[in-house]
Structure formats: structure tokens, C-alpha cells
Amino acid sequence: MDILENPGAAQDNATVPDRFAAPNDSAAPNDSAAPNDSAAPNDSAAPNDSAAPAQFLLVQSRPGEEAAFRELESVARFAGLPQSALFQIRLDAEVDAGNVDTDWEALLAGRAGVILGGSPFDAGAANKSALQIAVEKEIHALLEIVVEREIPFLGLCYGIGALGTFLGATVDTHYGEDAGPVTISLTPEATTDPVFAGLPENFTALVGHHEALREVPAGAVLLATGEGAPVQAFRYGPCAYATQFHPELDAEAIIYRLDLYADRGYMDLSRKDEIYREIRAAELTDSHRVLENFARVFGRQQSAQQGG
């Protein structure tokens, strides 16, 4: 669905099987302390500053070691986390290795939330590869757990299509956007949401996607919109978030991906130099706050639940 994704990176835990290792803090999240109903989470509980950073699960579906590692690096940097706080699972690599029916229960145990990165897959594609079908099956199984148990979730670009279609919304090419900086406008509902705390009413973010949601899913709260794509961010329930724009990317990160996927139609190649100048001139600090806020809010929530 979007141009911007990256899988890879060595994993810290050495238990068997390695990809299902729980973080050092082995206490599982307390389901009974999950955020209430559809209200946004409460950001008032501060953890013990000396505690280890919360662990998040980073789910990726992009072939390519370097691209995957670069995404992990970018997510960690703009979330304000060490790379060791992200446990990476590359679904494309897992499927290629014959590891289907992912044990999401084990992967989620003790982790503060899930971040779903981008993918070269188009959710609305008429003809999907066997790899894409298998990966989407795994993501669907993950989202069933995330939504039912109200596990904190942030989908990035491809992630908005994954969560949106799971919730019954339509994804197609009607609102695709060429790669580059755009203006994102917050809705009134975003002003009281801690994941969008500190953001101005209008800010600049990077986009680049063939597809987009036609409408916000039923029961979801629209948090941000844009001229080119009306659904730029939404929340479902208390803590399932998704953005069409990229809070995890800076100029050099998106330029790397545009060069890597130059034949994928994400921009007018005749305007490449002009587009790159526009990207490098864009002020993106506000867009990065979304990822930082998500990690902070739900990292604190987990720490409070576990008595940290």
C-alpha cells in the first residue's frame, strides 16, 4: 500500500524459538487495566524513570534486510526508544521460512504495544501473491487479538489500510498521494487525544501511497485529515491508532525508499530533483511527535500497570 517500509535487525532475546522471546520484564500486561471503552488513554501516570524502557513489538512485511533495518532504526529514533526496545518480526521472512500461524500470544506477552510498519503490498490489489496472502492472514490474526483485547496499536501507512480493512472500511486508489510533504489537519477530537498532544492544528508530514481509505471505519474516531486523502489518522476503541502519513520518516529515510523503489510509481521521476528539494526543506518535527507520544503514553501505561 505504501512506499515506506523496512524489515530486519538482530533480535536481543536468545530463548528458543528466538522470534517468540518475551522481553526481560516477563510480566504480561494486565488486561483488566486496559483503557476504558472508546475514550483516549490517560497520560497522567508517570513511571519510575530508572526503569528499563517499555518493549514494543515491531511487525514488518517488507523484503530486504537493509530496508527493514532502516525502518527499525527510524521507528526507534522518532519513538524516543533504544533499538533494543523494539522486538522485530518480519512476516515476509517468517512466511518464506515456513513459519506460519504466528504465536501472537507469545510475541505480545509483556510488551507495551504493537507498531505495524509499511509494506510493498497493495491491500486492494486484484491479484495477490501467495506471500502477500499469507502475510495478510498473519496480520488479520494479530488484529483480532489487538482489537478484542484493546492492546495499544499504531499502524503506519500500510498499517492504516490493514486496520481499516479489518474494520470493514474500503481501501482503493481514489485517494493515492504522490510521495512528498503535505499538510495534515487535526480534527477537534484529536485535541484531547494524548497521542496527538502538542501538535498544532496544521502540520507537515511525509506521504507516499498508491491506496488510501475512502472513509473512516464505522465506530472509529477521525483524528486527522488532508486535502489529498481525507483519512490521515484515526483511532478505534481506546488505543488502536493508524496514520496514512509517516511519523517515522525524515527526509533522508523517504529519499532512500524512493530511490529503492524508483520503478514503483510513487512519484513523477521527471520531477525527482524538485521533489527531493521539497522533502529536504520540509519541517517534520510535529509529525514525529505522534510516534513519540504513542511510545510514551503506552510505555507509561504498562509501567503503571506493572507497578513500575
Secondary structure, DSSP 4 states (H G I P E B T S, - for coil): -BS--------S--SSSGGGPPPSS-PPP-GGGSPPTTSPPP------TTSPPPPEEEEE----HHHHHHHHHHHHHHHT--GGGEEEEEHHHHHHTT--S--HHHHHTT-SEEEE---S--TT-SS--HHHHHHHHHHHHHHHHHHHHT--EEEETHHHHHHHHHTT--EEGGG-EEEEEEEEEE-GGGGG-GGGTT--SEEEEEEEES-EESSPPTTEEEEEEESS-S-SEEEETTTEEEESS-TT--HHHHHHHHHHTTTS-SS-GGGHHHHHHHHHH---HHHHHHHHHHHHHHHHHHHHHTT-
